[in-house]
């Protein structure tokens, strides 16, 4: 959907997107420039991306440990995270 078409019926586009559960892609000169997505779906996507990043970091840490890297002391981790 073009940006100008979406602008002219913005409330309807939002409601259609929310009800369908599918994002609405906005285009300018036939190129995608933005998307309208249901807020709950966006929250789930962000949470999934954060979970994936955590899993990747854990896997990288396991690989480092298997290669002989020294573990980081818990007190240092807490300090680095601002928990102390």
Backbone as numpy.savetxt, mean C-alpha at the origin, in Angstrom:
# Nx Ny Nz CAx CAy CAz Cx Cy Cz
-12.04 6.12 -17.65 -12.89 7.28 -17.65 -11.99 8.51 -17.65
-12.33 9.49 -18.43 -11.51 10.70 -18.47 -11.70 11.51 -17.19
-10.70 12.29 -16.87 -10.77 13.15 -15.69 -11.96 14.10 -15.81
-12.15 14.69 -16.98 -13.25 15.65 -17.14 -14.61 14.96 -17.01
-14.75 13.72 -17.50 -16.01 12.99 -17.33 -16.26 12.69 -15.86
-15.22 12.29 -15.16 -15.36 12.00 -13.73 -15.72 13.27 -12.96
-15.12 14.38 -13.33 -15.39 15.65 -12.65 -16.87 16.02 -12.76
-17.45 15.78 -13.93 -18.83 16.19 -14.14 -19.83 15.34 -13.37
-19.43 14.16 -12.94 -20.34 13.30 -12.16 -19.59 12.61 -11.02
-18.83 13.41 -10.29 -17.92 12.91 -9.27 -18.62 12.05 -8.22
-19.73 12.52 -7.66 -20.43 11.76 -6.62 -20.88 10.40 -7.14
-21.38 10.36 -8.38 -21.81 9.09 -8.96 -20.63 8.14 -9.16
-19.51 8.66 -9.60 -18.33 7.83 -9.82 -17.87 7.23 -8.50
-17.87 8.01 -7.46 -17.47 7.50 -6.14 -18.41 6.39 -5.69
-19.70 6.62 -5.83 -20.67 5.61 -5.40 -20.56 4.34 -6.24
-20.40 4.47 -7.53 -20.24 3.29 -8.40 -18.99 2.50 -8.02
-17.92 3.21 -7.73 -16.68 2.56 -7.33 -16.86 1.82 -6.01
-17.50 2.47 -5.07 -17.73 1.86 -3.75 -18.57 0.61 -3.87
-19.65 0.68 -4.65 -20.56 -0.45 -4.77 -19.96 -1.61 -5.56
-19.19 -1.31 -6.60 -18.63 -2.37 -7.43 -17.43 -3.04 -6.78
-16.74 -2.29 -5.91 -15.53 -2.83 -5.29 -14.34 -2.81 -6.23
-14.51 -2.22 -7.41 -13.43 -2.13 -8.38 -12.98 -0.68 -8.52
-11.68 -0.46 -8.67 -11.22 0.92 -8.84 -11.69 1.50 -10.17
-11.85 2.81 -10.18 -12.14 3.54 -11.41 -10.88 4.28 -11.80
-10.35 3.96 -12.97 -9.13 4.60 -13.44 -9.49 5.87 -14.21
-8.79 6.94 -13.89 -9.00 8.22 -14.56 -7.88 8.43 -15.56
-8.25 8.89 -16.74 -7.27 9.08 -17.79 -7.23 10.53 -18.27
-6.10 10.87 -18.80 -5.91 12.16 -19.45 -5.10 11.86 -20.71
-5.62 12.25 -21.85 -4.99 11.94 -23.14 -4.78 10.44 -23.30
-5.78 9.67 -22.88 -5.82 8.21 -22.97 -4.75 7.50 -22.15
-4.17 8.21 -21.19 -3.19 7.59 -20.29 -3.72 7.63 -18.86
-3.59 6.52 -18.13 -4.04 6.53 -16.74 -3.22 7.51 -15.91
-3.91 8.34 -15.12 -3.22 9.33 -14.28 -3.59 9.19 -12.80
-4.70 8.53 -12.52 -5.14 8.39 -11.13 -6.19 7.28 -11.06
-6.54 6.93 -9.84 -7.60 5.93 -9.65 -8.42 6.32 -8.43
-9.69 6.03 -8.51 -10.59 6.18 -7.37 -10.83 4.77 -6.85
-10.61 4.58 -5.55 -10.72 3.25 -4.96 -11.48 3.36 -3.64
-12.25 2.34 -3.32 -12.98 2.30 -2.06 -11.99 2.41 -0.89
-12.29 3.21 0.09 -11.37 3.46 1.21 -11.04 2.18 1.98
-12.03 1.32 2.20 -11.77 0.07 2.93 -10.84 -0.83 2.12
-11.05 -0.86 0.81 -10.17 -1.66 -0.03 -8.75 -1.11 0.00
-8.60 0.21 -0.01 -7.28 0.82 0.08 -6.61 0.45 1.39
-7.36 0.51 2.49 -6.79 0.13 3.79 -6.29 -1.32 3.77
-7.06 -2.22 3.16 -6.64 -3.63 3.07 -5.37 -3.76 2.22
-5.31 -3.02 1.12 -4.12 -3.07 0.27 -2.88 -2.56 0.99
-3.04 -1.46 1.72 -1.91 -0.91 2.48 -1.45 -1.91 3.54
-2.39 -2.51 4.25 -2.04 -3.49 5.27 -1.32 -4.69 4.65
-1.80 -5.15 3.50 -1.16 -6.28 2.82 0.25 -5.91 2.37
0.43 -4.70 1.88 1.76 -4.26 1.45 2.71 -4.18 2.65
2.20 -3.69 3.79 3.03 -3.62 5.00 3.39 -5.02 5.48
2.43 -5.94 5.44 2.70 -7.33 5.84 3.76 -7.95 4.93
3.66 -7.70 3.63 4.64 -8.24 2.69 6.03 -7.66 2.96
6.10 -6.37 3.24 7.40 -5.76 3.55 7.99 -6.38 4.81
7.16 -6.64 5.81 7.64 -7.28 7.04 8.16 -8.69 6.75
7.43 -9.45 5.93 7.88 -10.80 5.58 9.20 -10.77 4.82
9.34 -9.81 3.91 10.59 -9.69 3.15 11.76 -9.32 4.07
11.51 -8.42 5.03 12.56 -8.03 5.97 12.95 -9.21 6.85
11.98 -9.99 7.27 12.27 -11.17 8.09 13.07 -12.19 7.30
12.70 -12.39 6.05 13.44 -13.33 5.21 14.88 -12.86 5.00
15.06 -11.56 4.77 16.41 -11.02 4.59 17.23 -11.22 5.87
16.59 -11.04 7.03 17.30 -11.23 8.30 17.70 -12.69 8.48
16.80 -13.60 8.10 17.13 -15.04 8.20 18.33 -15.38 7.31
18.35 -14.81 6.12 19.46 -15.07 5.19 20.76 -14.52 5.77
20.72 -13.31 6.35 21.91 -12.72 6.97 22.41 -13.60 8.12
21.47 -14.06 8.95 21.85 -14.90 10.10 22.46 -16.21 9.62
21.88 -16.81 8.57 22.40 -18.07 8.04 23.79 -17.87 7.45
24.07 -16.65 6.98 25.39 -16.35 6.41 26.41 -16.00 7.49
25.97 -15.99 8.76 26.90 -15.76 9.85 26.87 -14.37 10.45
25.92 -13.54 10.07 25.84 -12.19 10.65 25.49 -12.29 12.14
26.07 -11.38 12.89 25.81 -11.37 14.33 24.42 -10.79 14.59
23.68 -11.36 15.55 22.37 -10.80 15.87 22.50 -9.41 16.49
21.48 -8.60 16.31 21.46 -7.25 16.89 20.84 -7.36 18.28
21.52 -6.86 19.29 20.98 -6.94 20.65 19.63 -6.22 20.76
18.73 -6.80 21.57 17.38 -6.27 21.73 17.41 -4.81 22.20
18.30 -4.46 23.10 18.38 -3.08 23.58 18.70 -2.12 22.43
19.54 -2.55 21.50 19.87 -1.71 20.34 18.66 -1.56 19.41
17.92 -2.63 19.22 16.73 -2.57 18.38 15.73 -1.59 18.98
15.49 -1.71 20.29 14.53 -0.80 20.95 15.00 0.65 20.81
16.28 0.88 20.99 16.82 2.24 20.87 16.63 2.78 19.44
16.93 1.94 18.44 16.78 2.36 17.05 15.32 2.66 16.70
14.39 1.96 17.34 12.96 2.19 17.08 12.37 3.28 17.98
13.20 3.83 18.84 12.71 4.88 19.74 11.81 4.36 20.84
12.03 3.12 21.24 11.19 2.51 22.26 11.79 2.60 23.66
12.94 3.23 23.79 13.54 3.37 25.12 13.70 4.83 25.46
